[in-house]
Amino acid sequence: MMNGKFALFAGLAAVVGMAGCASVGAQEKEGQLSAAGFTRLQADTPARVAKLQALPQNTIVFAQRKRGPVYIYADAAGCNCAFVGSPAAYQQYQEIRTANNIAQMQEVTAQLNVAAAEDWGGAWGPLAPGWY
């Protein structure tokens, strides 16, 4: 009984760990940024392309501008654009990300619970040593 619970928790920890390491798809991240209030700025001139490529790619960075603080997400390889948002937009983005992570963890937990409920004892059946 104890081995089954340990295996379930170990499996949950492994799946959650892998989910945390998996990179969010570019389209999903850009959708989250847009939903949070970030503005998409296309690099449509050589000067803008140079500025875009000079920024750290696929990560959000803080910058102080004349009009105040902003957060910038640059994606030169994907959309050839940058997403620029205010501190309020960045806070909203963090809340969207957190909600998305919680939903993913709940889905993984539900899948593991279904797998545990349907445990047939593995390849050797329920009479294998340690299964009763």
Secondary structure, 3 states (H helix, E strand, C coil): CHHHHHHHHHHHHHHHHHHHHCCCCHHHHHHHHHHHCCEEEECCCHHHHHHHHHCCECCEEEEEECCEEEEEEEECCCCCEEEEECHHHHHHHHHHHHHHHHHHHHHHHHHHHHHHHCCCCHHHCCCCCCCC
